[in-house]
Amino acid sequence: MIMDKYVKRSWVEINLNVLKNNCRIYKGIIDKNQKIMAVIKADAYGHGDIKVAKALLDEGITDFAVSNVDEACRLRELGIDGNILILGYTPIELLPQVAEYNIIQTIISEEYAEEVCKSNVDIKCQIALDTGMNRIGLNADDVDYCIEVIRKYSKKLNVIGIFTHLCVADGKGGEVVRFTEKQIEKFDAIASSLSDLKFDYVHCLNSAGGLWHKSRTNMFIRLGIVLYGLKPDYMNVLPKGISPALEWKSVISMVKTIYEDETVGYGRTFTAKQEMKIATIPTGYADGYSRFLSNKGYVLINGQRANIVGRICMDQMMVDVTGINDVSIGTEVTLLGRSGDSQMTADDMAHMINTIGYEIVCNISKRVPRVYI
Ligand SMILES: *Cc1c(COP(=O)(O)O)cnc(C)c1O
């Protein structure tokens, strides 16, 4: 292991076997005629894009999706083959780079398609359809318009696919489910009308969509969050065996005793009601540990919860270790992951501060080394 190659201050451990296993479990659930396109944008949701891509290539995955041209070119420069789709906007001036690196670009609107034509750069592209999210894509409520535009640009550009994105596929309950079904119906109708164009890529399902919805035209599931072992929504129940691939750890740098009426940290937002044992941990919001967890979150030490006391600082935080034995300088602390019988997932942490697991893992900053086990 690389364990001794870095200093133990704040680090992330990523288990690529867990990630591969998540992928295998997911594959085992979906229809055999559907393939997986691994979504590895934002440095594979903080897990390390190159390592994740290589692990997935080993698993037979050949299609990847990223957010932008920098992410796409980085993968190519570091030796990742396979098909890479940019899901979002690329400034027209950068299209030569898209061509040079053999990347697939999303056409986000009719106007964008026109600009790509005018640029005279020969790139592969896929056209986005907007079925209700109102983010990017041709308005799928106007079926004739979509069909006309897609046919027109299929003659002028190298269009190899179409896709849409679901916005509540993780939701339960009649109306929410109905909305997703409507989105998929709109997409399937357009895709069916264009079947003569024989696109290589027709896809509408994300992680949640692939688990809880069906489309008759879908060829690829764009698998993001579940690959990493996290939930699209806190209320979701994931298939058995899928678990987080990432753990975030730190150590105790100092332990001290404080007495009644003493306060802890900036702004003196925590006051001790009685004598307490306080430990300092060298991880803070500059490492991506959300400051919203001040006086709210907890970490795991020797399998026990230690509540955060006071405000999270830029590089450090303080926790209450009053009832916890064997804490001293160098004791390992689990910020995310398992410790004894306890577990704290990015989903749990997110839930405490009204966000989603996606944001927690994406926000772990670059100064936190990633260790692969
Ligand atoms: C991020 C993204 C995905 C992956 O979504 P998950 O919920 O992580 O599976 C799929 N498609 C598009 C267009 C995305 O932007």
PDBQT file of the ligand as one rigid body, heavy atoms in Angstrom, charges set to zero:
ROOT
HETATM    1  C1  LIG A 401     -24.242  13.952 -13.689  1.00  0.00    +0.000 C 
HETATM    2  C2  LIG A 401     -25.080  13.403 -14.765  1.00  0.00    +0.000 A 
HETATM    3  C3  LIG A 401     -25.442  12.053 -14.777  1.00  0.00    +0.000 A 
HETATM    4  C4  LIG A 401     -25.154  11.112 -13.620  1.00  0.00    +0.000 C 
HETATM    5  O1  LIG A 401     -26.155  11.250 -12.662  1.00  0.00    +0.000 OA
HETATM    6  P1  LIG A 401     -26.173  10.316 -11.346  1.00  0.00    +0.000 P 
HETATM    7  O2  LIG A 401     -27.352  10.771 -10.601  1.00  0.00    +0.000 OA
HETATM    8  O3  LIG A 401     -24.890  10.600 -10.634  1.00  0.00    +0.000 OA
HETATM    9  O4  LIG A 401     -26.255   8.916 -11.839  1.00  0.00    +0.000 OA
HETATM   10  C5  LIG A 401     -26.129  11.560 -15.871  1.00  0.00    +0.000 A 
HETATM   11  N1  LIG A 401     -26.452  12.374 -16.895  1.00  0.00    +0.000 NA
HETATM   12  C6  LIG A 401     -26.150  13.680 -16.914  1.00  0.00    +0.000 A 
HETATM   13  C7  LIG A 401     -26.564  14.510 -18.068  1.00  0.00    +0.000 C 
HETATM   14  C8  LIG A 401     -25.483  14.246 -15.842  1.00  0.00    +0.000 A 
HETATM   15  O5  LIG A 401     -25.207  15.547 -15.856  1.00  0.00    +0.000 OA
ENDROOT
TORSDOF 0
